Amino acid sequence: SEKLYTASPGLVNGLQARTFGVWTLLSSVIRCLCAIDIRNRTLYHITLFTFFLALAHFLSEVFIYHTAALTIGVMAPLMVASFSILGMLIGLQYLEVEAQSQKRKKN
């Protein structure tokens, strides 16, 4: 929290830092599970949602709440979330095509 919320560090307490840590752990577990089972459409959508949620969180902290400044500590997760969303949306098209081709093979 000390490296992220540099604009207003007084607004961040230990509980919020621990909650953010648990969120980070949970999202990393979801992302690892998706990497293991990339063809699981539900898990793929949940993983994509975690990146949208992270992007929204960091953008809101910078531009709405003004608790974070655009430092490398904030820019890194913004770039990771943005590029991951882009890559997953491209990958989602391949999952759709693959699902349709499997349906055709069954028929």
Buried (B, 14 or more C-beta within 10 A) or exposed (E): BEEBBBBEEEEBEEEEEEEBEEBEEEBEEBBEBBEEEBEBEEBBEBBBBBBEEBBEBBBEBBEEEEBBBEEEBBEEBBEBBBEBBEEBEEEBEEBEEEEEEEEEEEE
